[in-house]
Each structure stands twice: as C-alpha cells, then as structure tokens.
C-alpha cells in the first residue's frame, strides 16, 4: 500500500509550508489527484488518520479534486477520456497515445493558522 508514503509526502509539504508561514496548524488542505495516478482513494482515506495524528494536518479539512484522465491519439489526433492508462483510442483503436492529464498528484492549496 503506497498510499501511506503518499500521505507522508503530503504531510512533509504541509509541514514545510506551515513552517514558512509561521503557522502551527493547517485548517484546510486541497489536493488534486488524477484518475490515472494510481492512488486508491479508499486506501488513502484509511491511512490518513493514523499518518497525520499529532501533526499540523491532524484537524485539517481535506478536499480532493479528482482530475479525469485524457489522452491524445498519435494516429488519428483525437483527444479522448481515459479510464485506464492502457485504454485504446475509441476512434481508431490505436494504443499509441500521449497522456494529457490524469496523472496529477499535487497539493493545490493550504489554509493555515
């Protein structure tokens, strides 16, 4: 379950930014997570409380913005929605594509006090 290491990375970012702002706690953390990023949201929800206990994120409201996967077909130039990284182009069935969005995993915003 790599979601624990993901939460630990998010926590490190939050602690660093809170320290820069001279804050002791984070009230809100907003995350962007792409549907193709390989993050299981249920697993993230499971590990979150234990990982952030006694930290700046312990009482923070967590908001997650899900980013839909999109691909660009290299054969027919179609831009299309991707549910899985390995999905073919719905128009020409070609597997050669570029991923435009959906692999994001970032801390978008923090509100601190």
C-alpha positions, -999 to 999 in steps of 0.1 A, spaced: 0 0 0 20 30 -13 -8 54 -2 9 57 32 41 70 16 19 94 -5 3 108 27 38 111 43 49 132 13 18 154 16 25 158 53 61 169 46 49 195 22 23 208 46 48 209 75 73 228 54 47 253 41 32 258 76 67 265 90 74 290 62 41 308 71 48 307 108 17 287 114 11 259 139 -19 241 122 -34 236 88 -71 242 86 -77 231 50 -56 211 25 -68 209 -11 -53 181 -32 -55 174 -69 -54 137 -77 -56 123 -112 -77 92 -120 -46 77 -136 -22 85 -107 -26 50 -92 -39 63 -59 -67 43 -43 -89 68 -26 -103 42 -1 -67 33 9 -58 70 12 -88 75 35 -78 45 55 -42 56 62 -48 93 65 -60 95 102 -31 74 115 -5 92 94 -15 127 103 -21 121 141 -3 147 162 8 167 131 -2 200 115 -27 181 94 -45 163 123 -76 186 123 -73 198 87 -103 195 64 -92 176 33 -106 185 -1 -98 163 -31 -103 175 -66 -104 145 -90 -88 151 -124 -102 130 -153 -78 111 -174 -74 123 -210 -53 110 -239 -42 122 -273 -41 96 -300 -9 97 -321 -26 81 -350 -59 100 -356 -52 131 -334 -83 125 -313 -84 138 -277 -104 114 -255 -113 104 -220 -91 77 -204 -104 54 -176 -72 33 -176 -37 41 -189 -38 12 -213 -72 20 -229 -70 24 -268 -83 53 -288 -121 49 -291 -120 61 -327 -92 41 -344 -84 16 -316 -47 25 -316 -28 21 -284 -2 47 -292 -12 78 -273 1 106 -251 -15 112 -217 -26 148 -214 -40 148 -179 -49 124 -151 -16 116 -136 -16 146 -113 -9 143 -76 -3 177 -60 -11 199 -30 -31 226 -46 -37 248 -16 -33 251 22 -51 273 47 -31 277 78 -34 294 112 
